[in-house]
Amino acid sequence: MRAKVIKAVAHPSRLMMVDALAQGEKCVCELQELVGSDMSTVSRHLGLMKDAGIVTDRKRGQQVFYSLRVPCVVDFFGCVERVLKSAVTEQAKLVGRGGRYDSLVRSRRRPRRLGRVVKPGS
């Protein structure tokens, strides 16, 4: 079930929609304008998130409005941001250690030296 929820937000358009829905309920037309996709694509994205329990919908006349079922999903994104910042900080530390990181990467990419190539018939 966790994988289903994570997969449901693992797309740039769905991430944008969740961020927008964190501000409050939105009409499908607003979400369509936000992501710049056609209505069927947006509806498919919303359906996937609804099946995963991330969003809920309600109809008002011909319009369908979506909201976050559990707003704490936004907290998960904050956690992801902290993980990314931590990884960048760690990489910066490695690069700043007198080039040790760079030399390690270069040494792994260095091609092996082959012995003298002898042409056939020489």
C-alpha positions in Angstrom: 0.0 0.0 0.0 2.9 2.4 0.7 4.3 1.8 -2.7 0.9 2.6 -4.2 0.7 6.0 -2.4 4.3 6.9 -3.3 3.8 5.8 -7.0 0.6 8.0 -7.1 2.6 11.1 -6.5 5.7 10.1 -8.5 5.0 12.3 -11.5 5.8 16.0 -11.9 2.2 16.9 -12.8 0.8 15.1 -9.8 3.3 16.8 -7.5 2.2 20.2 -8.9 -1.5 19.2 -8.3 -0.8 18.1 -4.7 1.1 21.3 -4.0 -1.9 23.3 -5.4 -4.4 21.3 -3.4 -2.4 21.9 -0.2 -3.6 25.5 -0.6 -7.3 24.4 -0.7 -9.9 22.8 -2.9 -9.5 23.2 -6.7 -11.7 22.6 -9.7 -10.4 20.2 -12.3 -10.3 23.1 -14.7 -7.9 24.9 -12.4 -5.7 21.9 -12.1 -5.7 21.4 -15.9 -4.6 25.0 -16.4 -1.9 24.5 -13.8 -0.3 21.5 -15.4 -1.0 22.4 -19.0 -2.3 19.0 -20.0 -5.5 17.9 -21.7 -8.6 17.1 -19.5 -8.3 13.3 -20.0 -4.7 13.3 -18.8 -5.5 15.4 -15.7 -8.5 13.2 -15.0 -6.3 10.1 -15.2 -3.8 11.6 -12.8 -6.5 12.6 -10.4 -8.1 9.1 -10.6 -4.8 7.5 -9.7 -4.4 9.8 -6.7 -8.0 9.2 -5.6 -7.5 5.4 -5.8 -4.4 5.7 -3.6 -6.4 7.8 -1.0 -4.5 11.0 -1.6 -7.3 13.1 -2.9 -11.1 13.2 -2.6 -13.6 14.8 -4.9 -17.1 16.3 -4.8 -19.4 17.4 -7.6 -21.1 20.7 -7.7 -23.3 20.8 -10.8 -21.1 20.0 -13.8 -17.9 20.8 -12.0 -15.7 18.4 -10.0 -13.7 19.8 -7.1 -10.7 18.0 -5.6 -9.0 18.4 -2.2 -6.4 16.5 -0.2 -8.0 13.7 1.7 -5.1 13.8 4.3 -3.2 17.1 4.2 -0.2 15.5 6.0 0.9 14.2 2.6 2.6 17.6 2.2 4.7 16.8 5.3 6.1 13.9 3.3 7.3 16.3 0.6 9.1 18.3 3.3 10.9 15.2 4.4 11.9 14.5 0.8 13.3 18.0 0.5 15.3 17.5 3.7 16.7 14.2 2.3 17.7 16.0 -1.0 19.4 18.9 0.9 21.3 16.5 3.1 22.6 14.6 0.0 23.7 17.8 -1.6 25.5 18.9 1.6 27.3 15.6 1.9 28.4 15.8 -1.8 29.7 19.3 -1.2 31.7 18.1 1.8 33.3 15.3 -0.3 34.2 17.7 -3.1 35.7 20.2 -0.6 38.1 17.6 0.9 41.1 18.5 -1.2 39.7 17.0 -4.3 39.6 13.4 -2.9 36.1 12.9 -4.2 37.1 14.2 -7.7 40.2 12.0 -7.8 38.2 9.0 -6.7 35.7 9.5 -9.5 38.5 10.1 -12.0 40.4 7.0 -11.0 37.3 4.9 -11.6 36.8 6.3 -15.0 40.4 5.9 -16.1 40.7 3.3 -18.9 43.0 0.3 -18.4 46.3 0.4 -20.1 46.7 -2.3 -22.6 50.0 -3.8 -23.6 51.7 -3.0 -26.8 49.4 -3.9 -29.7 51.2 -6.1 -32.3 49.9 -6.0 -35.8 49.4 -9.4 -37.4 52.3 -10.3 -39.8 54.9 -8.0 -38.1 
